[in-house]
Amino acid sequence: MKKILLLGALMLNTASQAESLNIERIFASPSLDGNAPRSLAVSPDGERVTFLKGKDTDYEQLDLWEYHIGSGETRMLFDSAKLTDGKEELSDEEKARRERMRLSGTGIVSYQWSDDGKALLFPLGGDVFYYRLGDKNAQQLLNTDAFETDIKLSPKGNYISFIRDQNLFIKHIASGEERAVTTEGGGTIKFGMAEFVAQEEMGRMTGYWWSPDESHIAFTRVDEAPVEVITRSEIYADDIKTITQRYPKAGTPNVTVSLAVQSLLTNERTWVDLGDDKDIYLARGNWMPDSKTFTYQWQTRNQQTLELRAFHVPTEQQTVLLREVSPTWVNLHDDLHFLNKASQFIWASERDGFKHLYLFNNDGSLVQQLTKGKWVVDNLEAVDEDAGVIYFSGRKDTALESHLYRVALSGGEITRITQRDGFHDIAFSDDASIYIDRFSTVNTPYQVSLHNAKGEQLTWLEENKVDATHPLYPYMDSWTQPEFGEIETADGATLIYRLYKPQNLNKKHPVIVYLYGGPHAQVVTNSWGGNRGLLMQHWVDQGYVVFSLDNRGSNYRGKAFEDPIYKQMGSIEVDDQVAGVKFLRTLPYVDPERIGVHGHSYGGYMTLMTMFKAGDYFKAGVSGAPVTDWRLYDTHYTERYMGNPVTDDAAYTASSVFPYAKDLKGSLLIYHGMADDNVLFTHSTMLYKHLQDLAIPFETMDYPGKKHSIRGKQTGIHLYKTITNFFKRNLNP
């Protein structure tokens, strides 16, 4: 039950006494992804907390640190600069993996504990280092010209495994003996590698799985030959790269996935029968503790059926343990956990309309439902089999906050462990005895503490208290605490909003509506907003009302709240955002003629749809990296919500921005990263051409070399200024 927390804490690192935040101050040295601790984890033995952190002089190059719980000592374990020579050159595959994992920085960007808590493994510069506690130095296990990816420690710590040249390899740590598990990879054939949509949309970053006793490895064979080859340009400041990429657009063929289990003792390989239908997804893989049964999650192309299947290696027999079905789609999760001391497993399901936890026998028979109610579980966090309890995070008390709870494996009363109102992100030790709590509220920057399983605080790891020495303190006199509230739509839906109001409400104020609006996301929470939250404070200081509302289709309100977008994206979401504007128009301090809208990615798409379809409500919009036609987006994400364009062409046309662009009335700014490999730059250029053909004026700001996230300190300052200046010109605060 190992989880690593990606963390950034506010450290503006400035002694300025200015009364309000300006955009330079928001980025004034390490921002939320800078020099604060990242990737915090408790060691499996519960003795240490490890994390990544940059040097004071370099916030991008990360080193490995530890906090020793017994002594209270914090020290750097490894200086990444001393372990490598020269600039790190990443392979294209590794660059893509890091973008999809949302990993930034250089140096040591990830690490893994051995299961016994005695050793650490961390990739660096395309090779890998191994450190056993007590040793003086780390041992470099790989030193090749090739770039190895997806490097893992085996469960007992005897081997490392990795992908090289599209094949799976293992290496015995003690002897240094290396062997290829597969040799047939190359061209369109990839072994042990997660395909594009598995990484980007399923959250599966690997294609191979060790058995707990190290006797077998299960792995995928991916054939990319059926996938359409697209040619796209990545435009940099001084170069244009032409990229040939196999990209499965909605309605086009996916890769062909096969699954094998191979003995490391005999090299005997057994292929698992995935069925006659090859147009499927392999979403997850997990071994049972006995090392004899490999389970995998098999999903239909339309994602309306998900099966948990069990393959018994000695007999080569398989069974379907359970089946989830939905008339719309079945959401994936990472909450499968096999018990070690009982032939049972825990599984999350939305079968009653809300994500809850269930206990099953290993033959697939249901024992009981462990959590229940009109609220959702976020994640299964830990299991203490000796005490007979499980720990989970969820929204039992409010959809605005995530809290840690405990319930017995036998069922019964649910106990809330975290007590402070706000948002808690949790990472437990493997023995479920202690956990890291990354806590924040909309007004409180991240605070990181260590607790025992009862919730009692053991120590601060990063108190980050906003006192007189804190860099945020000089701005607290102008800090605006937002209000949370609910509105009801004409058809009876309850929507939750967040509202920032200027301190002096002595006139009619313009409004900026910030939105996302898409599935598997939530904008309105009682949690720290990062740089975007600071930008909202800046806008409020400039005299804007700032408003956000989570429309139907967004997450953490139950499946019935998500389902209305099925085969009609850009419809109910726009209606709900308009309901939010109608509410704003009832407020005496809001100018109904000066309301703007802004969002990025799906929020960029929503900005276009609101400007095009509801132009009477929005005077100006800033659309970032927008999807403009869902036919251009990938299969797994798009078809989940929109069906297949081969059979649902009319739905795709209706969800595209192009039929409505002619109705644009207000001012529009579109920005996009010119090397975006997620929402391709083509989405925007097609809209540019379409609006030009209609002779409709609009503004653009495109960023050479930038991907979907448009990262970089100076770029961030430029982007925030561009957005703010646009609204200033068009809404006149």
N, C-alpha and C positions, 0 to 999 in steps of 0.2 A: 504494500500500500504506500509506495514511495511517491512523493510529490515534491517538486521543486517550485519555489515561489520566485517569479520574476518581479523584482522590486525596484522602484525608484522613489526616493524621498525628496521633498522640496529642499533645495539648497541653492538659493539665489546668489549667495556669496557676494553680497554687496552691502555696504554700510550706509547706503543712500538714505536720507531722511525724507525723500519725496513723499507727498501725501497720497499719491495714486500710482499704480503700476502703469508704466508705459511698455511698449512692445519690446524694446531693447532689454528692459529689466526682466521681462518674462523669460528671456533666453540668456540672462546675464551670467553665464558660466553654468556649471552642469545643470541641465534641466532634468526632467523626470527620468531620462535614460542615461544620465551621466555618471557622476562619481559616487552615487549612493550604492549601498549593497544590492547585489542582484543574485538571483538564482540561489536563494537560501534553502538549505536542507539540513535536517537532523540526521546524523550518522545512524546507521542501523542499530548500533549498540547504545545509542542514546547518550553518548559522552561528549559529542562535539556538534557545533553548528558550523557548516562551511558555507562560503559565499564568494562571489566574484566582485572585485572592486578595482577601479582604476587608480593610478597614482594621482596625487594632488596636481601634478603638472601635466597629466595626460588622462583625460576622462574617457578616451576611446579604447585604449589598450588595457585589457583587463588581466588581473592577476588573481591567484587563488589564495584565499584567506581562511582562517579558522578561529572560532571562539570556543575555548575549552570550558565546558560547563562547570567542572569541579573546581578549577582554579580561578575562573573568571578572566583568564588571560586571552587576549586577542593578538594574533600574529599572522604575518604573511607566510604562507607555506611556499609559494613559488612565484617568482618574478618572471613573467612570460618573456620579457626582453632578454633575460640572461640564458634562456633555454634555446633560443633560435637566433640565427644570424640573418640580417637583412630583412627586407620587406616581405610580408606574407603574401603569397600569390595563391589565390583560391581557384580551384577548378570551376568550370561552369556549373557542374552538378552541385558542388558545395555552395556556390553563390545562390543557386535556386533553392536549395534546402534551407539555407539560413533566411532567405526572404520569406519562405512559407512558414518557417518556425518563428518569424518575427524576432530573429536574433540580430543584434547590431553590435558594432565594435570589432576589435581585433584582439589577438592574444588568446587567452584561455576563455572561450565563450561558453563552454559547457564542460561537465565532468560527471563521473559516475562512481558511487561507492560500491565496493564489493559487498556481498550479502552478509558477510561476517563483520563488517565495519572496520576491517583492518587494513584495507588498501583502497587507493584512489586511482582512477584512470581518467586521463584528459587528453583529447585531441589538441594538436597545435601544429599549425603550418602544414597540414596534410599528412602528418605522421602522428604518433601517439606516445605518451609518456605514462609510466606506471610507477606508483609510489606506495611502498608498504610502510605503515606507521612505524617509526623508530629508525628507519634508514636515514642516512645523511642526505642522499640525493635521490632524485627521480631517475628511473631507468628508461631510456628511449628504446621502445620496442620495435618501432618501424623507422627506417631511414632510407626511403626509396625515392626515385624520380617520379613515380606515380603518386596520384593524390587519392588516399584511402578515405572512404566515407562510412558513415553509420557504424562506428567502431564501438564495440561492447565488450564488457567483461562477462565471461561465462558465469553461471549461477554459483558454482563452487570456487570461482576465482582461479582456476587452473589455466584458462585459455583467454585470449582475446579473439574476437571475430570482426571481420570487416569486409567491405566491398571494394574490389579493385578491378578496373577494366570490365565492369558489368558481370563479375563473378564473385562468388562467396568464398572467403578464405578463413581459416583458423590458424592460430599460432600458439603453441605451448609455451607458457611464460618461462618455466624453469629451464627447459632444454633449448628453447629458441627454435624448435622445429616448426616449420610452416608447411601447410598443405592446402591445396585447393579442394574445396568441397564440390565445386562445379567448375567446369572448363569450357562449356559450350557457349558461354555468353559472348556477345559481340553483335554489332549491327543493330538490328531491331530487337534482339533477344537480351533480356536482362534477368539475372538471377538474384533473388534476395533483395530486390529494390522495389520501393513503392512507386507506382506510376503517378503521373501528374495529379489526377483527380483524387487519388488516395491521400496525397500529401496536402493538396490545397483545400479539398472539400471534406474529406473523411477524417482528417486529423491523424491519419496513419502514416508515420514517417519511416517505417521500416517494412521490410518484406521477408524477415526471417526471425525465428523464435527458438531459443535453446530449451531443451527439456530440463527440468530442475536437477536431474542427476547427471547431466552432461553427456548422456549416451546417444541422444538424437538431436537433430536440428530439423525443424519444419521450415520450408521456404517456398516462395512463389517463383514461378517462371512467367515473365511477362513478355508477350510478343506485341510490339508496337506497330507491326506492319499494317494492320487494318486502319490505323488512325490517320486522318487526313494531314498532309504536310502543308503548313502555311508558311508564307514568307512575310516577315515583318521587319520593320526598321527600328533600330534603337538609335536615337539621335542624341549625340553628345555635343559638347561645345566645339570640339575640334575634330570630330569624326562621326561618320554614320556607319553603323554596323548593320549588315543585312543578316538577319537571323532566320535560319530554317528550323522550324519547330513542328513537332507532331502535337497538334492541339485539337482535342476532341470537342468541337463545337456542338451545341445542342442539336440532336437529331442525326448526328453522324456516328460512325462506328467508334467504339472504345477499343482499348487493348484487349487481347485475349489473355486471361489469367489462368494459370494452372497451379496446383498445390502439390508439393511432395514432402515426404518425411524420409530422412536419410539417417542410417545408423553410422555413427562415427567409429564404431568398432569393426564393422564388416564392409562399410561403404555401400551396403545394399540400399537402394532407393525405391520407395514405394510411392506411386502416384495416387492421390486421393480422387475418387470419382465425384466431381462437382455437379454431375447431371448432364443431360442431353443439351440443355439450353446453355450455350456458351456466352450469351450476352447478359452477364450478371456481374455483380460486384462482390469482392471478398473484402469485407469491411474491417474485421478484427481477427486476431489469433491469440489463443491462450492455452497453455498446458494445464492439465489437472496436476495436483501435487504428486500423484503416483508415477509420473513420467511415462505412463503407458497410454494416456489418452490425450489427444490434441483436439481442442475445440476451435471452431472458426465460425464467424458470423457471415452467413450467405444472404445476399440481398438481391432482389429482383431489380431489373433495370428501371422499372417505374417506381421503385422504392416503397411500394405498398405492402410488401411482405419481407420480413426479416426472420431468418431461422438461425438458431444456435445449434450447430451440428457437432457431434462428437465422433472422432475417428479413433478406434481402438487399435493401436499399432500392432500388438502381437497377433490379432486375428484378422486385421484389415477390414473389420466390420465398422459401419457407422450408423448412427441413429440421430434423429432430430429430437433434441431435448425440449425445445419450446419454439413456438412460432408467434410472432407479433404481426398483426395485420391492421390496415387502416384504409378507409376509402380515399384518403388524401395522401399522406406519406407517414412513414415511421422514422422518427428521429433516432440517430445513433447516439451512443453514450459510452463512457469508459468505466462503468460501475459494475462490471462482472468481477466477483471475487470468490474463489474456491477456498473452502475451509480446509485446514490441515488435519484437524482432529475429528472431523465428521465428514461423511460422504454427502456434503451439501454445498450449495453455493448461493450467493446473494446476487440479485439481478434487479436492475431498474426497468420500470415499464410505465407507459402512459395509458395502459388499458382501461383505467377508470377515468381518463380525461386529464389527469395530472400525473407528473412524474413522481413515482413512489418506489420504495424498496420492497422486494419480495424475497422470501427464503424458499428455495427448491431443494429437493433431493437430487443427487447426481444422475438419477434416471429421468429427470425432467418433471417429476410429480411435484405439485405445489404443496409446500408445508403450510405457509401462511403469509399474509401481507403484513409487513413490519411497520410501515407508515401509511397514513391515510388522511385525507381531508382535501379541502378546496385550496390547496397551496402546493408548491413544488419543492422537491428535493433538488439541491444543486449538485452535490457530489457525495459519494460514499468516501469518507476520509480515512477511516481506520477500523480494524476489527480486533477486538481483544477476546480471543476464544476462551482463555482461562477464566476471565470474569464473565463471559457470556454476554457481552455488550458490543454494539457497533456505534460508531461516531459518524455523523453526517452533517453537512452544511445544507441550509435550506431557508425557505421564506415562510416559515410557519406563522410568524408574528406580523410580518409586513412584506410586501413585494419589493419595497424600497431598500431592504437591508438583507444581508446574508449573515446568518448566525450558525454557531456550532451547537449540535444537539446530540443527545445520547438516548438509545433505546435498547432494551434487552433483545437478544436473539430469540427469546421465547415470546416476544411481543410485549404489549402493555404500554404504560405511560411513557411519554416522551419528555425528557428533561432538557431544558435549555442551559447550556454551559456558559457561553459568552454573555456578559451582562450589559456592557456599554452599548448604548444605541449607536448604530452605525454599521459599517460594512466590514466583515471579518473574512480574510482569506487565510486558509489553514493548511499547514503541512505537518503531519505527524511523523514521529519515529516509527520504525517498523514494528516495535513491540507495543505500540499504542500507549506508551507511558507519558510522553511529553509531546508538545506541539509548538510550532511557531505560529504566532498570530500577527498578520499584517492588517492593522486596523486603520480606518480613516472614516471621516464624515465629509460632507460637502464643504465644511468649514475647517476641518482638521487635517493637516497633511499626514501622510503615512507615518504610523508609529509601529515599531516592530518589537514584540515581546515574546518571552519564552514562558510556557505554562506547563503545569502537570495536567494529567487527564481530567482532574476535577475542575480545572479552570483557574486554579490558584497561580498567580504570577510568580515566576522564579527570578526573572531579571529582565531588564530592558536590553534589547539588542541595538535598537535605534530609537531613543525616546523622542527625539525631534520635537521637543516641546516649544511652543511659540511663546518664549519669554523675551526679555529685553535684549538678549544676545542673539536671538534668532533673526535671520535675514528677512523674514516676512513681517516681523514686528513693526517696523516703521510704517507699514501700510494698513495696519489694523483699524486705524481711525476711519479709513474710507472703505473698509471691507463691508460688503453687502451680503447678509445672510438671506438666502432665497427662501421662498415659501413653497410648500408642497400642497397640492390639492387635487380634487377630482371634479370632472365634469361628466355629464351624461349626454350621450348622443340622441338624436331623434328616434333611433330604433332601439334605444335602451341599453347600449353598451356603456360601461364605466371606464373612463380614461384617466390616467394619472399624469399630472403636469408638475413642472418646476418653474417658478417665476422669480426673476430678479427685478427689483424696482430701485430706481435712483433714490438717493436719500432725500433730495428736495423735489417733492412732487408738486411743483407750483405752476405747471403748464401741461399742455398736451405733448406727450413724448412719443418719438418713433420707437418701433419694435424690431428686434432681430429675432426671428424664430430659428433656433438651431435644431436640426432633426437628423435622424438616420432612417428609421421607419421600416427597416428590413428585418427578416427573420433571424433568429439566434442572436439578437442584440437587444440592449436596453440602454436608453439614454438617461432616463429619470431614475436616479438612485441617490441615496444618502451616502455618497462616497466621494473621495477626493477626485477632482476633475482634471488634474494634471495641467499641462500648459494650456489646453483648451479652456479649462475652468478659469485659469488666470486671465485668458483673453476675454472671457465673459465679464470678469470683474473690471477690466479695462473699458469694455463697452459701456457698462453701467456707469462708470466714472465719467464717461463722455456724454451721458444723458440718455442712453437707450434703456428701454425695458427689454430684458432678454428672457425668452420663453422657450421651453421644450415640452413636448408631449409624446408619449409612447402610444402610437396608433395600434390598431389591431394588426396582427401579423408579427409583432415583436414578442420577445421572450419573457418567461418567468411568470406568466399569468394563466398557464394551462393550455392544453391543446386546442380547445374550442376558441380561445382568443387568437391563436395562430392561424387556424384553418381558413378564415375568410379570404385570404389572398390566393387560395388554390385556383390556378388557371386564370387568374385575373389580377396579376400584380399591377400596381399603379392605379388601382381603383378605390377600394375601401380605405387604403392608406391616405389618399388625397382627401376623401370625404371626412376622415377623422381629423386631419390637420386643419381643414376648413372649419370644422366644429370648434377647434381650438381658437382659431382667429375670431369666430363669432363670439366666443367667450371674451376674448381680449377687447373686442369692440364694446362690451358692456362696461368696461372699467373706465372711470371718469378721467384718468390721467393718460389714456392711450389715444393717440391720433390714428383713427382708422384708415386714413389715407396714406400713412407712412409706415407700412409693415413690410419688412424684408425677410428673406428666407435663405438659409445656408446649410449645406451638408456635403459630405465627402463619400465617395463610393456609392453604396446604395442611397446614402443621403444626397449625393450629387444627382442621382437618378430622380429622387423624390423632389429635389429642387426644380428640376426641369419639368416634371409632371405637374407640380403645383403652379409653376409660372405659366405653363401652356394650357392647363385644364381649368385653373382657378385664378385667372389673371385679374379678376375683379377684387381679389382679396390680398394680392401680393404685388407691391410696386417694384421691388428689386430682388434679384436672386443671385447668389454665388454658388455655382455648381462645380464640385471638385471631383475629378477622375470618374465621371459618370458612366454607367451603363446606358446606352441609348437604344439598343435593339438586343433583346435576349437571345436572338438567334446567333449572336456573335459570342455568347458566353458559353462556359463549359457544360458538359452533359450532366454531371452528378448534381451540381447545385441547381442548375436551371430546370431540368426535367423534374426534379423533386417537387418544385412548386408550380411549374407551368405545363407539365405533361410534355409529350414529344411533339416538336413542330411538324413532323411528318403527318401526325393525326390531329394535331391541335393548332393548325396554322392560323386560324382566325383569332385564337386567344393570344398568340404571339404578336400578331399585328396590333391588336387592341392594347397590348402592354408596352408596345414600342412608343418612344417619344415622337416619332416622325409624323404620325397622323395629326398631332395636335400642335406642332411647332408653328403653324400658320397663325395660330391664335395668340401668339406672344404679344403682350401689351406693354409690359414694364421693361426695365433695364436688366440686362443679363450679362454676367461674367462667367466664363467657363475656364477652368485651369486643369492641366493634366501633366503628369510626368511623361516625358517623351521616350522613356525606355521601359514603360510599364508593361510587365509580362503577365499581369493578372487581368485587369480591365484594360485591354489593349488600347493604345493611342488611337487606333482606328475608330473606336466608338465616338471620340470627339471630332476627329477629322471628317467623318461622314456627316455629323451634325453641322459642322462649319459649312461644308459644301451645301447642305440642304438649306440652311438659313440664308446663305449667299444667293442661292438660286431663287429664294423667295424675296430677295432684296430687303431682308429684315436686319437692321443693325444689331450688333452685339459686340462684346469685348472678350478677349482671350488673354491668358497668361500661361505659357507652356514652359516647362522646366527641363532643359537639356540634361540627359543622363540620369534622370530621377525615375525611380520605380513607383509602385502604387502608393507607398507610404510617404513619399516626398520628404526624405530625411535630410538632416544637416542643419546646424545651428543658424548659419547665415541665410540659408534657403528658408528656414522657418520664419526668421525675422521678416524676410522679403514677402513671404506668403501672407503672414498675418497683417503686415502693413498694406499689402495690395487689397485684401478683403476689406479691411477697415476703411481705407481711403475710398473704395468703391461705394460702401454704404454711406460714408460721409457726403460724397458727391450727390447721391441719389435720394437720401433720406433726410439730410440736413438736421443733425441733432441739435 
